[in-house]
Amino acid sequence: MQKQLLDQRHFDLLLDETGLVETPNFEPICILLKKRLPQDLLDAVRPVIRKAAHRRVAGGRRGVAAGTGMVSRKKKDGSVSKVKSTPGLEDLSDEDYKRIRPAKDGTFGFMDRMIGGGQVYPCRLTMYSGALPSELRLMSTLAAAVADAFKQSWVSDAWEKQFEKASKTPLPFVIRTPEGHTPFTTITCNKSWRTAAHIDDGDLKDGFGVMCCLGDFEGCDLVFPRYRTAVRYREGDILLANVHEVHGNTPLLNSDGSEPESGREPERLVCVFYYRENMDRCESTIEKELAFVNNRKHGGRMYKGKKK
């Protein structure tokens, strides 16, 4: 079902109160914790999340979640590039244009080493341009709050595995507060995006998805079609979910339940907290990380030694 749009036809059970939904084999699908985040913290981080979700989904690199797939990117001269991306706004169908035009995303925190466009990027802090240290502290406080709920939840075993992985990761690449580090390296921030059915990748397979949302809206319930289950979470709630199962959102609606006019979509901000694979293989300091990348020979190994 990946890349398909989901709606009320794809679920029978709706979780909208604190509780747990399991598979027939008693594996957790989703856990909803209602009203766990203080309003003053949410009000403080709202503008930071809004700024972090700065990239248009159209023309980006998340074709499955966009529901469009990936196409060859057009160059300014009209020729076709070898680089693939989601279609630009001008190439979308009317239906996809209406859904994707307001959708934005971005990352806050740290990313692992990667190759892009023939260039090697080091393990690094990756935030929107101009982010302030005070904003990183606010987001770290939010991460610590959701991490505490994660630790106390029915999937505390996943927290332990993720926290152990973070404990073996160089501190410069872990989201942390003065009280200690969290089990997260990265926060993906989405804005007004109804995702198509997809599976998350790049995060720790033994971990568990942790997310919260902000905004005054209706709709955008998160659906797990394999189990015909949806969960409705709102501002102040924390959602723990198995993001390695196919999942996606129902339509985003106005706060009164009506369909929004194009260009007047409600703002729905989402934070997804996770540990990114391979971050424990980064060098111990930012300086050593840059030195490793700069001294790496073309075609050489991306990481030294075996996975930890």
N, C-alpha and C positions, 0 to 999 in steps of 0.2 A: 504493500500500500504506500510505500514511500513516494513522495512528491504529490500525493493526492490531498485534496482539501477535505477536512473532517467537519462534521456537524452533528446535530442531534440524532441523526440516523445511525451513528456509529457507537452509541452507548446506551445502556439500559440503567446502569447504576451511576448516580451522581453523589460524590462525597462533598458535602458542604459544611461539615462540622468536624471538630477534632476527632480523629479516628484513623484507622488503618484499613487498607484493602490488600488482600493477599491473593496469590494465584491458588489454583487447586492443590498445588504442592507446598503451600504455606510459605512461599517466597513473597516478600513485600513488593507491591507495585508502587504504592504511594502512601504517604503519611501526611495528614494535614494537621497543623498546630495553629489554632485560631488565636488571634490577638496576642502574639508573643513579642512584638517589637514596639517600643515606646514611640509615641507620636513625635516627641521633640527630636529624637534621632532621625526619624523618617523625614521630617521637615528640613533637617540640616543637610541630609545627603541628597535630597531631591534634585537641587540644581547641579550637583556633581554628577549624578547618574545621567541627567539630561545632557550634559556636556560630553560625557564619555561616550554616549551613543551618538556618534557624530558622522558615521559613514552610511551612505545610502546602501540599502540592500541591493537595489538595482545596480548592475555593473559590478557587484561584489563577487565573493567566492563561496557563497553558501547556496548553491543551486538547488540542492535537494530540499532544504528547509524553506527556500523561497518557492518551491513548487514548479520551478521553470526549467530545471536542469542547467547545464553549462553549455555555452556556445563560444565560438571563436570571437575574440574581442576585435572590434573595428579600430583601425588606426585613424588619426585625424585626416589623413589623405584619402580615406575611404577603403584602403586595402585591408585585408584580413590578417590579424596577428596569429601567432602560434599559441599565445596565451589565451586561456579560456576563463570565462566569467559568467555570471548570470546576465541575461539580456539587459541592455540599457532601457531606460524608460521609453524611448522612442520605438523600441522593437517589441514591446509587450502588447499582449491582447488587451482589449478594453477592460475585461474582467480582472486580469492580473495587474493592469495599471492602477486601477482603483484601489486594490488591496496593497500593492507594494510601494506606491508613490510615497506614502508617509513613513514607511518602515525604515528604521535606521538601526545600526548596531555598532559595537565597539568593544574593546577589551580594556580592563583596568587591572594592574598588577604586573605579572611577569610571564614571559613566554620562553619556551625552550629554543635551542639552537635549530636553525632551519636554513634551507637554500631557497631563494626566490629570485627569479630572473637571472640566474647564473651567479648571484651574489650570496655569500654565506653571512647569515645574521647570527650574532652571539646570543646566549641567554641574556635577557635584557628586561628592563622596566619598559612596559609598553602602555602608554596612556595618551590621551588626547593632547595636542600641543598646548603648552602653557599651564599644565596642571600644577597646582601649588602643594607644598608639603602638608599644609593644613587639610587639603582635600584628601590626600592619601591617608592622613590620620583618621579622618571621618569615615572613610570607606573601610579602613582597618577595624575601627570600632564596630561598624555594622557587621563585618565578617566575623569578629569575635562573638557577637551576640547570636548570630545564626549558628556558629560552631558550637556554642554552649547548648543550644537546643538540639542540635545533631547528636552531641555526646550523650544527652539524657534521653534520647529517643529509643524506639524499638529496634533501630538499626545501629546501636552503639558499637557493634562489632565492626561495621564498616568505618565508623569514625576512628576506631583504634588502628585499623590498617592504614587509613589515610594519614592519621596523625603520626604514626611510626614512619611512614614514607617522608612526611614533611620534616621529621626530626633528623633525618639523614641527608637533608637538602641544605646546601649552604644558606645561611641566614639572609644574605643579600637578595635571595630569590624566593623568599617566602613572605606572605602577608602576615604581619605581626604587629603587636601593640607593645607598650612598655611592660605589660604583665606577661608577655610570652608570645610564641608564634601560634598561628592557627593551622588547621589542616589544609589550608588553601594556598595556592600560588597565584590564582587567576580568577577574575570576575568578568564574565561576559555581560554586557549591558545592551538590552534591546529596547526600542522605543516604538510603540504603536505598530507592532508587527504580529499579524496573525500568521503563524508558521504553518506550512504544510507538514504532512506526516514525514518524520525523519528519525534518525538515531544519532545521538551525540557521539562524537569521536574526539580523540586527542586527550581525553581525561583518563584518570586511573581506573582500570577495569574493576578493581576490588573495592572501589569507593562507591559513593552514592550521590545522586544529584541533589543539590540543596539550592533553593531559590526563594525569592520574595518579590513582591510587586508593589507598585505605588500608582495611585491615580483614581479618578472618579469615573467609572465606566461599568458596563455590563458586558456579558459575553466573554469570549476568549477563555472558556473553560479548557483545561488541558485534558485531552482524550487519549486513552490507551486502547486502540481498537481491537487488539488481540483479545483483550479481556472485557471488552464492551463496558469500560469504566471511564468516567470523567471526574475531574476534581475541580472545584470552584474555589479559588483563593483570591483574597483581596488585600488591600493595604493593611499592614500590621500582621498578616499571617505569614507563616513559614511553611513551605512545601518541601518535603523530601520525596524524591521520586527515582525510580529505576529508569534513568535516561538512556539505557542501552536497550530498552524496549521501544518499538515504534510509537511515537507520540506526536501530537500536533494540536492546534487550537481551533475552536469554533469561531465564528465571525465576531469581530470586535464591534460592540454596540455603544450607543450613548448611554448615559447613566439612567435614563428613563426606559431603556430597552428598545428604543427606536433605532433604525438604521441611519448611520451618520451620512451627511452630505459630503461629497467629494471635496477635499480641502478643509473640512471641518471635523476631522476625526478626533475622538477623545485621546488624551495622552495616557498611555499605559506604559509605565517604565518597569522593566524586569531586570533583576540581577540573578545570574546563575553562578554559584560559587563552586570551584572545583580545584583538584590537584592535577596539574598538567603532567602527562607522561614525560619521563627523561629529565625532569628538573633536578633530580638527585644526582645526575651525571654532569651537571655544570661544574665549572671550576670554583674554587673556594672564595674567590673575590672577583669583583668586576674587572679589575686590572688583569688578573690571570686569565680570565675568560676572553678578554680582548686580545691578549697576547697569543692564546691558543688559536683563535680564529685567524689572526693575522699571519701566524707562522704555519698554518695548515697548508699542505701542498695540494694542488688541484687534483681532485679525485681521491684524496686521502680520507681516512675515517672521520666521521663526524664527532665521535666520542672516543676517548681513550679507555681501554680496558673493557670488561664485560659489564652488563647491566647489574646494578646493585640490588 
